[in-house]
Amino acid sequence: MLKEEILSPDVAEFQIRQYLVNRIAAPPQVPSSPQEWTSEAARLRHHLLQDIAFHGWPREWVEAEPKFEEVGVIETGAGTVYGNCATRLFPVSNPPRSFTSRNT
């Protein structure tokens, strides 16, 4: 029963090739002018940031000014001193649930 050929190898290969070729995305169109490059770069940047990187983030967090706080200094022992700063990614009054147990 298992030795019986249902589909010839040539037909199977052809069908697989057709299936894959129909699902390959077309190459992107290359902008022809500097203005088109600039507008395409802006469109991609907006898409990556708004639809991917910050997807689901509240608008007020994304558009908020960064807040830097000096939390101390780091002394190297060789006479060099570095300022140690912390950055808040979201308002302290409304942290995401996964951060509620941490000290703010």
N, C-alpha and C positions, 0 to 999 in steps of 0.2 A: 504494500500500500504506500509506504513512504518512498519507494523507489520510482514511483510513477511521476513523470515530469508534468507539471501543471503549466509552467510558463518557461519558454526557452530562455537561456541566459541572455541572448541578444535582445529579446523583447523586454526583459526585466531591466537590462542596462539602459535601453532607450527610454523606458518609462521613468526610471530614476533620474536620468538626465533632464527630461522634460519637466519633472516635478521641481528639481532644483533650479533650473534656469528660470522658471516662472516666478521663483521667490527671491531671486537676487535683486537687490535694490539697484536702481539706475545710478550711475555716477553723478555726483553733484555738478551742476552747471557752474563753470568758472566765470566770475564776474569779469566784464570786459573793460571796465573803467575804474579809476581810483574811487570815484563816488560810489559805485556799486559795491566795491570791496568794503568801503567804510560803512555803508548801510547794512550790508550782510554781516559784518563783524558786530555791529550794534544789535542786530536782531538775534544773532547767536548768543551774545553776551547776556541779553535780556532773558532769553529762553533758558539758558543754563542756570542763571542766578534765580530767577523767579519760579520757574517750573520744576527745577531739579534741586539745586542746593538749598533754597529756602522754602521748598514746598511744605505747606502746613504750618509755617511759622507765622505768628501774628504780625501784621503789617507794622505795628508800632515798634516791635523789636528790630525788624529789618531796617527800618528807616531811622532808628534812634542814633544819636551821636555816640561814638565810643566813649566809655568812661575808664580812665586810667587812674589807678590809685598806687601811690608809693607805699610799699609794705615793708621797706627796710633797705639795708645795704648789704652787699656781699664783699667781704674783705678777703683778698687772695693771700695775704701774708707777705707778698712781695711789694707792698706799697700801692697796689692798684685797688681801687674801690669802685664797685659797680652798683648802680641803683637798681633795686629789685622792684618791678612794677607788676601789678595785676590788672587784668582787663575783665570787665563784666560784659557778657554776651547778651544778657537779658536783664530787665529791671528786677531789683531785689524784691519789690512788692508783689511780683507775679512770676515766680520761677516755675519752670516746667516741673511736673510731678516727680520726675526722676532725680531732681536736685533738692527736693524739700528736706531731706534728712541731712544735707551737708550744711556746714556753717557758712554764713554769708558775710 
